[in-house]
Structures are given as C-alpha cells and as structure tokens.
Amino acid sequence: MLFLKKYNGLNNPLVAIVILNYNGSNYLQRFLPGVTASTYANKKIIVADNASTDDSIEMLKKDFPLVERILLDKNYGFAEGYNRALAQVQADCYVLLNSDVEVVPGWIEPVIEAMEANPAIAACQPKILAYNDREYFEYAGACGGWLDALGYAFSRGRVFDVCEKDEGQYNGVEKIFWASGAAMFVRAEVYKQLGGLDAFFFAHMEEIDLCWRMQLAGYSIICCPQSVVYHIGGGTLPKGNSRKVFLNFRNNLIMMAKNLPFAEKVWKLPFRILLDIVFALKNLLAGQTAPCKAVFKAHYALLVWMFKSKKPNILPRKPLKQLDGVYAKSIVWEYFVEHKTRFSEIVKKKFT
C-alpha cells in the first residue's frame, strides 16, 4: 500500500485542489475566495478549463492571478478533462472539487489526517450538505456513497431523490463504496496507478467506477464528516435532462459490465435492463418521451461498448458483497415497496 510522502521537508503532504471548469465564471467568482482561504498550508489551487466560451479565463487572470490555470483545447467532459489536467499536476493528494462547492476553513485538515493515519485509504470525501438548504444532505454524495446488489447508487443521507436532514446521525468516519466527485480527495499515486477516471464515461458514474476499481485493487474509501462542504449541484446538466438520463443509465450498466465477476454479471445486467425498461415505459405512459428514448439509447450504447471495447480489466473481480459500502439487497424494493426513505432504515447498522 502507499503512504502519502512528505513534500519539501514539510510535515504535511502537498495537496492540489483542482477545479474543472466549463463556463462556470459565476461559480468561480462566488466560491474561489473560500478555496483560496483554506487554512491548510501546503496546498496549491488549480483551475482546469474545459475550453470555456464565457469569461472564465479573463476573470481568473484579473481577480485570481495566483490561482494556477490549465487550459484544455476542448470540452473533454468530467472524466477525460480531469485525466488530462491531473497528468500535468505534481502533488501527493488531488482534490477533485466542483466549481459550485463552497468550502469552509479547516475542511482539508481532517481528511488528510485520516488518510495519513491509514495508508490503505485511497480516497475520501467530506460530508456534503446542500448549499441552498444547509440543514440537509446534498444529493451528490451526502455522507458517503453506497451501492446495492443491483448496482444502484445511494448514500448515507440520500436514497433516490430523498435527502435527509443532517442531525449528526452519520458523523462517524466510515468505509464507503464511493466518494463523490463533487469533493473527492484521492492519492495521486493510486489515481495514476489505476489509470484515473474512465474517459469513455464523459460524465456521471465515473467516480463510482474509479472507487470500485480502487476496492478491487485492495484499497479503502472513506467519508470524513468532520470536513463539511456545501454543494449547489445540477449546474452542468440539470435534473431530468435527457443527456443526463442517457449518461447515468449507460455508464451505470457499463460500470457493472466492467467490474462484476462473470457469475454476477450474467444475470444482474439482464435484470437491470428489465428494470430500466419498466422505468422507460412508466415515463412513456406519463407522456415523457425524452427519458424513455434516453434509456433505450443507453441500452444500445451498452451493446456497442461490449462489442467494441478493447480494454481488459486486469484487476481481480470480487463478488460485490465482499466490498465495503454494499447493501446486499435491493434499494428499489426497499424504497418503492417498503417505502423506506432513510439510509438508516435500509442499512441496519449503528452509525455514530
């Protein structure tokens, strides 16, 4: 396993906070001052720009001249955009931070302390609360991501569209399945070792896929709730957008095809496709044709990927239930049939 190395004789590892930006000048103006005011000393702040067409670069030069800039030649999306940017960044720990995230002083220190204490931890996320409703968890990660037996993602504090009120119920540092890409700390050496994010995903699910591969490689993922950030969310592709539906369904299925052992994949993928069709038909009956088309387009894209993909997965495929942050049953059943909307109602475990 890997230790974070000391940098230039200082007591703390070098942390590179990398914000991937695309036409987010307004978010950068609003939230960069908080990032630059972070109290962790051994850090550098970088904005990687995905060929924005707004005034992002001019604004950065004028208002934040000390923030480093990486200029990409086109919009590569979240996955390849970060891969290309991080290939140019030397640091011990990367922080993948969305441009629409507000941080507070002291948000870095608890995470680095936790990662330094355990070299097996490859990635970590803070507690993520809603920027516009600060007593509630935010959709994209809440207090740490989990996966159910059929590959559906949910979080401590968020099940499907229901976000819980933060009452300290998940304040313990816990192993999780995935850390949110909205504010993801990751060891730079592990990121490079595993090839980073899957560029084919473009956006959505890529951080879950990376965390899955980290676990297959023997590493752990944690949530450190002593660090808190506030996320607006939905800034790039708003909820209900057909492109977002397509990417979520396609990438989730491809992620399962990549990482599940054959004995699980052979029945779970067809069953998931069946559940997807139920979702699509429900939308069609409600007069919403765009999500319906997006789902079937995602299924076609999965078939194309399976026949054309040449990338072998050299990591050992472990049964899903052997990994951390996995609910061995179906949250679809728990949520829609049993009407359980809180994470603690579904995962029968004491959280402190």
C-alpha positions as CSV (number, residue, x, y, z in Angstrom):
1,M,0.0,0.0,0.0
2,L,1.0,3.6,-0.5
3,F,1.9,6.3,2.0
4,L,1.5,10.0,1.3
5,K,5.0,11.3,1.0
6,K,6.3,14.4,2.8
7,Y,6.9,17.3,0.5
8,N,9.9,19.6,0.5
9,G,10.6,18.7,4.1
10,L,7.3,20.0,5.4
11,N,5.2,18.0,7.8
12,N,2.2,17.8,5.5
13,P,1.7,16.3,2.0
14,L,1.2,18.6,-0.9
15,V,-2.5,18.9,-1.7
16,A,-3.5,20.1,-5.2
17,I,-7.1,21.4,-5.3
18,V,-8.1,21.1,-8.9
19,I,-11.4,22.6,-10.1
20,L,-12.6,21.5,-13.5
21,N,-14.4,24.4,-15.1
22,Y,-16.7,24.8,-18.1
23,N,-18.4,28.2,-18.5
24,G,-18.6,28.5,-14.7
25,S,-17.3,32.0,-14.3
26,N,-20.1,32.9,-11.9
27,Y,-19.4,29.9,-9.6
28,L,-15.6,30.6,-9.6
29,Q,-16.2,34.2,-8.6
30,R,-18.5,33.1,-5.8
31,F,-16.6,30.1,-4.4
32,L,-12.9,30.5,-5.2
33,P,-12.3,33.1,-2.4
34,G,-13.3,30.4,0.1
35,V,-11.0,27.9,-1.5
36,T,-8.0,30.3,-1.5
37,A,-8.7,31.0,2.2
38,S,-8.4,27.3,3.1
39,T,-6.2,27.0,6.2
40,Y,-4.2,24.0,5.1
41,A,-0.8,25.4,4.3
42,N,0.8,23.0,1.9
43,K,-1.6,23.4,-1.0
44,K,-1.9,24.7,-4.5
45,I,-5.1,25.7,-6.3
46,I,-5.6,25.0,-10.0
47,V,-8.5,25.7,-12.3
48,A,-8.5,23.3,-15.3
49,D,-10.6,24.9,-18.0
50,N,-12.5,22.7,-20.5
51,A,-12.4,25.3,-23.3
52,S,-15.0,27.6,-21.8
53,T,-16.7,30.1,-24.0
54,D,-17.6,32.6,-21.2
55,D,-15.2,35.0,-19.5
56,S,-13.8,32.4,-17.1
57,I,-10.1,32.8,-18.1
58,E,-10.2,36.6,-18.3
59,M,-11.8,36.7,-14.9
60,L,-9.3,34.4,-13.3
61,K,-6.4,36.5,-14.7
62,K,-7.9,39.6,-13.3
63,D,-9.4,38.5,-10.0
64,F,-7.3,35.4,-9.0
65,P,-3.9,35.9,-10.6
66,L,-2.2,33.5,-8.1
67,V,-4.5,30.6,-9.0
68,E,-2.8,28.3,-11.5
69,R,-4.6,27.6,-14.8
70,I,-4.6,24.6,-17.1
71,L,-6.2,25.3,-20.5
72,L,-7.6,22.3,-22.4
73,D,-8.2,22.6,-26.1
74,K,-11.9,21.4,-26.0
75,N,-14.6,20.3,-23.6
76,Y,-13.5,16.8,-22.6
77,G,-16.2,16.3,-20.0
78,F,-15.6,15.5,-16.4
79,A,-13.6,12.2,-16.8
80,E,-11.1,12.9,-19.5
81,G,-11.0,16.6,-18.5
82,Y,-9.6,15.6,-15.1
83,N,-7.3,12.9,-16.6
84,R,-5.7,15.4,-18.9
85,A,-5.5,18.1,-16.2
86,L,-4.1,15.9,-13.4
87,A,-1.5,14.5,-15.8
88,Q,0.1,18.0,-15.6
89,V,-0.2,18.3,-11.8
90,Q,2.5,17.1,-9.3
91,A,1.2,16.6,-5.8
92,D,0.8,13.9,-3.2
93,C,-3.0,14.2,-3.0
94,Y,-5.5,15.5,-5.5
95,V,-8.8,17.1,-4.6
96,L,-11.3,17.0,-7.4
97,L,-13.6,19.9,-6.5
98,N,-16.7,21.1,-8.3
99,S,-16.8,24.8,-9.1
100,D,-20.2,25.0,-7.4
101,V,-18.9,23.9,-4.0
102,E,-18.5,26.2,-1.0
103,V,-15.7,25.2,1.4
104,V,-15.1,26.5,4.9
105,P,-11.8,27.0,6.8
106,G,-10.4,23.7,8.1
107,W,-12.1,21.5,5.6
108,I,-8.9,19.9,4.3
109,E,-7.1,19.0,7.6
110,P,-9.4,16.3,8.9
111,V,-9.3,14.4,5.6
112,I,-5.5,14.5,5.3
113,E,-5.2,13.4,8.9
114,A,-7.5,10.4,8.3
115,M,-5.6,9.4,5.1
116,E,-2.2,9.9,6.7
117,A,-3.3,7.6,9.6
118,N,-4.2,4.7,7.2
119,P,-2.2,4.1,4.1
120,A,-4.8,1.8,2.7
121,I,-7.3,4.7,2.2
122,A,-7.1,5.7,-1.4
123,A,-9.9,8.2,-1.5
124,C,-12.1,10.2,0.9
125,Q,-15.0,12.6,0.7
126,P,-16.2,15.2,3.2
127,K,-19.8,15.5,4.4
128,I,-21.7,17.2,1.6
129,L,-24.6,19.4,2.6
130,A,-27.0,21.3,0.3
131,Y,-25.9,24.9,-0.4
132,N,-29.4,26.2,-0.6
133,D,-30.8,24.2,2.4
134,R,-27.9,23.8,4.7
135,E,-29.6,21.5,7.3
136,Y,-30.0,18.8,4.6
137,F,-27.6,16.5,2.9
138,E,-26.9,17.1,-0.8
139,Y,-27.8,14.6,-3.5
140,A,-24.3,14.1,-4.9
141,G,-22.7,12.0,-2.2
142,A,-24.3,13.2,1.1
143,C,-22.3,11.5,3.8
144,G,-20.7,8.8,1.6
145,G,-21.8,6.7,-1.3
146,W,-23.1,3.1,-1.2
147,L,-24.2,0.6,-3.9
148,D,-26.9,-2.0,-3.7
149,A,-26.8,-5.6,-5.1
150,L,-28.1,-4.4,-8.5
151,G,-25.7,-1.6,-8.9
152,Y,-28.0,1.3,-7.8
153,A,-26.1,4.1,-6.1
154,F,-27.3,5.8,-2.9
155,S,-25.7,7.5,0.0
156,R,-25.7,7.8,3.8
157,G,-28.3,10.6,3.9
158,R,-29.8,10.2,0.4
159,V,-31.9,7.5,-1.1
160,F,-33.1,8.1,-4.6
161,D,-34.5,11.7,-4.5
162,V,-35.0,11.9,-0.7
163,C,-32.3,13.8,1.1
164,E,-32.3,13.5,4.9
165,K,-31.8,16.3,7.4
166,D,-28.4,16.3,8.9
167,E,-28.8,15.6,12.6
168,G,-25.3,14.2,13.2
169,Q,-26.6,10.6,12.5
170,Y,-23.7,9.8,10.2
171,N,-20.9,11.7,11.9
172,G,-18.7,8.7,12.3
173,V,-15.7,8.1,9.9
174,E,-16.9,5.1,7.9
175,K,-15.8,3.0,5.0
176,I,-18.0,3.6,2.0
177,F,-18.2,2.2,-1.6
178,W,-17.7,5.5,-3.4
179,A,-16.6,9.1,-2.8
180,S,-18.4,11.9,-4.6
181,G,-16.7,13.6,-7.5
182,A,-18.1,16.9,-6.2
183,A,-15.3,16.9,-3.5
184,M,-13.1,13.9,-3.8
185,F,-9.7,13.5,-2.1
186,V,-7.6,10.9,-3.8
187,R,-4.0,9.7,-3.5
188,A,-2.2,10.9,-6.7
189,E,-0.2,7.7,-7.0
190,V,-3.2,5.5,-6.8
191,Y,-5.1,7.6,-9.3
192,K,-2.3,7.2,-11.8
193,Q,-1.7,3.5,-10.9
194,L,-5.4,2.7,-11.8
195,G,-5.4,4.9,-15.0
196,G,-7.7,7.6,-13.5
197,L,-11.3,8.1,-14.5
198,D,-12.7,6.2,-17.4
199,A,-12.7,8.8,-20.2
200,F,-15.5,6.9,-22.1
201,F,-18.0,7.8,-19.3
202,F,-17.6,11.6,-20.1
203,A,-19.6,12.5,-17.0
204,H,-21.7,10.7,-14.3
205,M,-20.7,7.4,-12.5
206,E,-17.0,7.8,-13.3
207,E,-16.1,8.4,-9.7
208,I,-18.1,5.3,-8.6
209,D,-16.3,3.2,-11.3
210,L,-12.9,4.5,-10.1
211,C,-13.7,3.8,-6.4
212,W,-14.9,0.3,-7.4
213,R,-11.5,-0.3,-9.1
214,M,-9.8,1.0,-6.0
215,Q,-11.5,-1.5,-3.9
216,L,-10.7,-4.3,-6.3
217,A,-7.1,-3.3,-6.0
218,G,-7.2,-3.6,-2.3
219,Y,-7.7,0.0,-1.2
220,S,-10.5,1.5,1.0
221,I,-12.7,4.6,0.5
222,I,-14.0,6.6,3.5
223,C,-16.2,9.6,4.4
224,C,-14.8,12.0,6.9
225,P,-17.8,14.0,8.2
226,Q,-15.5,16.3,10.3
227,S,-14.9,18.0,7.0
228,V,-18.0,19.8,5.6
229,V,-18.7,21.4,2.3
230,Y,-21.8,22.9,0.6
231,H,-22.8,21.9,-2.9
232,I,-25.3,23.5,-5.2
233,G,-25.5,20.6,-7.6
234,G,-27.0,20.2,-11.1
235,G,-25.0,23.0,-12.6
236,T,-23.8,21.2,-15.7
237,L,-26.7,19.0,-16.6
238,P,-29.9,19.8,-14.7
239,K,-32.1,17.0,-13.4
240,G,-34.4,15.4,-16.0
241,N,-32.1,16.4,-18.9
242,S,-32.2,13.6,-21.4
243,R,-28.5,13.7,-21.9
244,K,-28.1,13.2,-18.1
245,V,-30.5,10.3,-18.1
246,F,-28.6,8.7,-21.0
247,L,-25.2,9.0,-19.3
248,N,-26.5,7.8,-16.0
249,F,-28.1,4.7,-17.4
250,R,-25.4,3.9,-19.9
251,N,-22.5,4.4,-17.5
252,N,-24.1,2.5,-14.7
253,L,-24.5,-0.6,-16.9
254,I,-21.0,-0.3,-18.3
255,M,-19.6,0.1,-14.8
256,M,-21.3,-3.2,-13.9
257,A,-20.1,-4.9,-17.0
258,K,-16.5,-3.8,-16.3
259,N,-16.3,-4.7,-12.6
260,L,-18.7,-7.5,-11.7
261,P,-17.4,-11.1,-11.8
262,F,-19.0,-13.1,-14.6
263,A,-21.2,-15.2,-12.3
264,E,-23.0,-12.0,-11.2
265,K,-22.8,-10.1,-14.4
266,V,-24.6,-12.8,-16.4
267,W,-27.8,-12.3,-14.5
268,K,-27.6,-8.9,-13.0
269,L,-27.2,-7.0,-16.3
270,P,-30.3,-8.5,-17.9
271,F,-32.3,-7.9,-14.7
272,R,-31.1,-4.3,-14.6
273,I,-32.1,-3.8,-18.2
274,L,-35.5,-5.1,-17.4
275,L,-35.9,-2.7,-14.6
276,D,-34.7,0.1,-16.9
277,I,-37.4,-0.8,-19.4
278,V,-40.0,-0.6,-16.6
279,F,-38.7,2.9,-15.8
280,A,-38.8,3.9,-19.5
281,L,-42.4,2.7,-20.0
282,K,-43.5,4.5,-16.9
283,N,-42.2,7.7,-18.3
284,L,-43.8,7.0,-21.7
285,L,-47.2,6.4,-20.1
286,A,-46.7,9.8,-18.3
287,G,-46.1,11.5,-21.6
288,Q,-42.4,12.0,-21.1
289,T,-40.9,10.6,-24.2
290,A,-37.3,12.0,-23.8
291,P,-36.3,10.0,-20.8
292,C,-37.8,6.9,-22.4
293,K,-35.7,7.3,-25.5
294,A,-32.6,8.1,-23.4
295,V,-32.9,4.7,-21.7
296,F,-33.2,2.7,-24.9
297,K,-30.4,4.7,-26.4
298,A,-28.3,3.8,-23.3
299,H,-29.0,0.1,-23.8
300,Y,-27.9,0.3,-27.4
301,A,-24.7,2.1,-26.3
302,L,-24.0,-0.7,-23.8
303,L,-24.2,-3.3,-26.6
304,V,-21.9,-1.3,-28.8
305,W,-19.4,-0.8,-25.9
306,M,-19.5,-4.6,-25.2
307,F,-18.6,-5.5,-28.8
308,K,-16.1,-2.7,-29.4
309,S,-14.3,-2.3,-26.0
310,K,-10.8,-3.5,-26.2
311,K,-9.8,-2.6,-22.6
312,P,-9.2,-5.6,-20.5
313,N,-9.8,-5.3,-16.7
314,I,-6.7,-6.8,-15.2
315,L,-8.0,-6.3,-11.6
316,P,-9.4,-9.4,-9.8
317,R,-13.1,-9.4,-10.0
318,K,-14.5,-9.9,-6.5
319,P,-18.1,-10.6,-5.5
320,L,-19.9,-7.3,-4.9
321,K,-20.9,-8.3,-1.4
322,Q,-17.2,-8.7,-0.4
323,L,-16.6,-4.9,-0.9
324,D,-17.2,-2.1,1.6
325,G,-20.4,0.0,1.3
326,V,-22.5,-2.6,-0.4
327,Y,-26.2,-3.3,0.6
328,A,-26.7,-6.9,-0.3
329,K,-30.4,-6.4,-1.2
330,S,-32.3,-4.1,-3.5
331,I,-33.0,-0.4,-2.6
332,V,-35.6,-0.4,-5.4
333,W,-37.7,-2.8,-3.3
334,E,-37.0,-1.0,0.0
335,Y,-37.8,2.4,-1.4
336,F,-40.8,1.7,-3.7
337,V,-42.4,-1.2,-2.0
338,E,-41.4,-0.9,1.7
339,H,-41.4,2.9,1.5
340,K,-38.2,3.2,3.4
341,T,-36.6,6.6,2.5
342,R,-33.8,6.9,5.1
343,F,-30.5,5.2,4.8
344,S,-30.6,4.1,8.4
345,E,-33.9,2.4,7.8
346,I,-32.4,0.3,5.0
347,V,-28.9,-0.4,6.2
348,K,-29.4,-1.9,9.7
349,K,-26.2,-0.7,11.2
350,K,-25.4,1.7,14.0
351,F,-23.8,4.9,12.8
352,T,-22.1,7.3,15.2
